[in-house]
Amino acid sequence: MSSPHLLVHHKDDNVGVVVVEGLSAGTEMLCVVTEDDSDFRLTATEDVPIGHKVALSDLSTDDTVIKYGADIGRMIAPAVKGAHVHVHNLKTKRW
């Protein structure tokens, strides 16, 4: 297997984390689920920096974002499958 572009930590996650520098829109990413070492392919719809998240499915405003199998916040703007998820469209529920 080649090196992954995206890591998904838990099978219930709806975002994954970019693990390569310079991920460009249109890249077909190798995505690895670390919980069970399974993999799948997903196309990035935007440039995404290393360490940032990518939507694994279409996410609507007010959807809960799941990472590490846990609620990490809610969407404040929609993101399509393969899109960048970060502070511009995700907010913690803590405040």
LINVEN-V94872 format. One record per pair of residues at least 6 apart in sequence whose C-alpha atoms are under 6 Angstrom apart, sorted by sequence separation. I is the first residue (numbers start at 1). J is the second residue. If there is no record, write none. Layout:
<<I,J> <I,J>>
This chain:
<<32,38> <33,39> <65,71> <66,72> <32,39> <65,72> <8,16> <31,39> <65,73> <7,16> <31,40> <64,73> <65,74> <6,16> <7,17> <31,41> <64,74> <6,17> <30,41> <63,74> <6,18> <29,41> <62,74> <63,75> <77,89> <5,18> <6,19> <29,42> <62,75> <76,89> <5,19> <28,42> <29,43> <61,75> <75,89> <76,90> <5,20> <28,43> <61,76> <75,90> <27,43> <61,77> <74,90> <26,43> <27,44> <61,78> <74,91> <26,44> <60,78> <73,91> <25,44> <26,45> <59,78> <73,92> <25,45> <59,79> <73,93> <25,46> <58,79> <25,47> <58,80> <24,47> <58,81> <5,29> <7,31> <8,32> <9,33> <23,47> <57,81> <5,30> <6,31> <7,32> <8,33> <9,34> <10,35> <23,48> <56,81> <4,30> <9,35> <55,81> <4,31> <55,82> <54,82> <55,83> <21,50> <54,83> <20,50> <54,84> <19,50> <53,84> <54,85> <18,50> <53,85> <18,51> <17,51> <18,52> <17,52> <17,53> <48,84> <16,53> <45,82> <46,83> <15,53> <16,54> <44,82> <45,83> <15,54> <43,82> <15,55> <15,56> <14,56> <14,66> <13,66> <13,67> <13,69> <12,69> <10,68> <9,68> <10,69>>
